[in-house]
Amino acid sequence: MKTIYSHSDDDNFAWIYNKHWGPYANQALPILEQLMLPFLPSEAHILDLCCGTGQLATKLIAKGYSVTGIDVSNEMIRFARENAPNGDFIVQDARHFHFPRTFDAAVSTYDGLNFIMSPPELTTVFENVFESLQNGGIFLFDLNTEAGYLYHWEDGTFSIVEEDHACIVRYEYNADEKLVRFDVTIFRLLEGWLRTDLTFYQRCYSSFDIRYALNLAGFTDISIYGYHDELGLTELSLESERMYIVCRKS
Ligand SMILES: C[S@@+](CC[C@H](N)C(=O)[O-])C[C@H]1O[C@@H](n2cnc3c(N)ncnc32)[C@H](O)[C@@H]1O
């Protein structure tokens, strides 16, 4: 079975993620403001699934919401606790968590659920979210689409180079398996240059896969939108490189 990065590699990846990618979580805020927040009580309790380094939680807490974040990575959670000291953060696997009916809403942003490697596991994650929501609760998440992988991640590399760190990412999309493999090499100048290598995978799901899994878990009122960096939410099309999904526990 494919796994995400191992915990020994976790420290440096979480450090890089916190610095360079975590802030992108803010791009999701206008979407939440459009599709979810107006329908919640003003002091709603929100579950942030695969919360990463907690930048989105910080924004939600500043708006008066309570946030519980879960993430499988100890280091991501350590940064989340630093970034959002008023949040509640728990190291938990999205495939295995259980909360009683607690939350008014659940979110998962910036490809968190592309880290779930198979349709049955995705259904289990949705069942866990369903169980944790109050009746009427809203679940909103985004996913990279196959078009996104084909246009952005089919085969190639990108890098970040700064004074005291560098990160090189090589990626390759396998259309048969619907998996992108990311090989990441990180250099950090600590007492000397420290090198870390890790590999992780993302899987893409079609809108059909997602509707099917959400229906199995019990969700209704499912809407799926396309997303474009400049245009924001759009109608979902074969060219959409990311999608936002919103549904309800009715
Ligand atoms: C691309 S990051 C997104 C983080 C955050 N949602 C954001 O918007 O920045 C994906 C996160 O999913 C977490 N993750 C991957 N598999 C997971 C799982 N099975 N259960 C919980 N978290 C998981 C990773 O540790 C990582 O923090």
The ligand as an SDF file (V2000), in Angstrom:
LIG
                    3D

 27 29  0  0  0  0  0  0  0  0999 V2000
   -1.4320   19.2610    1.2400 C   0  0  0  0  0  0  0  0  0  0  0  0
   -1.5790   19.2000    2.9960 S   0  0  0  0  0  0  0  0  0  0  0  0
   -3.0270   20.2160    3.2960 C   0  0  0  0  0  0  0  0  0  0  0  0
   -2.9850   20.8250    4.6800 C   0  0  0  0  0  0  0  0  0  0  0  0
   -4.0730   21.8410    5.0300 C   0  0  0  0  0  0  0  0  0  0  0  0
   -5.3970   21.3090    4.8820 N   0  0  0  0  0  0  0  0  0  0  0  0
   -3.9410   23.1170    4.2350 C   0  0  0  0  0  0  0  0  0  0  0  0
   -4.9510   23.5780    3.6930 O   0  0  0  0  0  0  0  0  0  0  0  0
   -2.8160   23.6430    4.1600 O   0  0  0  0  0  0  0  0  0  0  0  0
   -2.2130   17.5970    3.2760 C   0  0  0  0  0  0  0  0  0  0  0  0
   -2.2330   17.2190    4.7460 C   0  0  0  0  0  0  0  0  0  0  0  0
   -2.9280   15.9800    4.8620 O   0  0  0  0  0  0  0  0  0  0  0  0
   -2.3230   15.2420    5.8940 C   0  0  0  0  0  0  0  0  0  0  0  0
   -2.7260   13.8380    5.7240 N   0  0  0  0  0  0  0  0  0  0  0  0
   -2.3560   12.9920    4.7410 C   0  0  0  0  0  0  0  0  0  0  0  0
   -2.9470   11.7910    4.9310 N   0  0  0  0  0  0  0  0  0  0  0  0
   -3.7060   11.8940    6.0370 C   0  0  0  0  0  0  0  0  0  0  0  0
   -4.5550   11.0020    6.7480 C   0  0  0  0  0  0  0  0  0  0  0  0
   -4.7260    9.7420    6.3500 N   0  0  0  0  0  0  0  0  0  0  0  0
   -5.1700   11.4360    7.8590 N   0  0  0  0  0  0  0  0  0  0  0  0
   -4.9930   12.7210    8.3100 C   0  0  0  0  0  0  0  0  0  0  0  0
   -4.1950   13.6100    7.6860 N   0  0  0  0  0  0  0  0  0  0  0  0
   -3.5680   13.2120    6.5590 C   0  0  0  0  0  0  0  0  0  0  0  0
   -0.8400   15.5090    5.7170 C   0  0  0  0  0  0  0  0  0  0  0  0
   -0.1160   15.2240    6.8870 O   0  0  0  0  0  0  0  0  0  0  0  0
   -0.8580   16.9940    5.3650 C   0  0  0  0  0  0  0  0  0  0  0  0
   -0.7480   17.7940    6.5090 O   0  0  0  0  0  0  0  0  0  0  0  0
  1  2  1  0
  2  3  1  0
  2 10  1  0
  3  4  1  0
  4  5  1  0
  5  6  1  0
  5  7  1  0
  7  8  2  0
  7  9  1  0
 10 11  1  0
 11 12  1  0
 11 26  1  0
 12 13  1  0
 13 14  1  0
 13 24  1  0
 14 15  1  0
 14 23  1  0
 15 16  2  0
 16 17  1  0
 17 18  1  0
 17 23  2  0
 18 19  1  0
 18 20  2  0
 20 21  1  0
 21 22  2  0
 22 23  1  0
 24 25  1  0
 24 26  1  0
 26 27  1  0
M  CHG  2   2   1   9  -1
M  END
$$$$
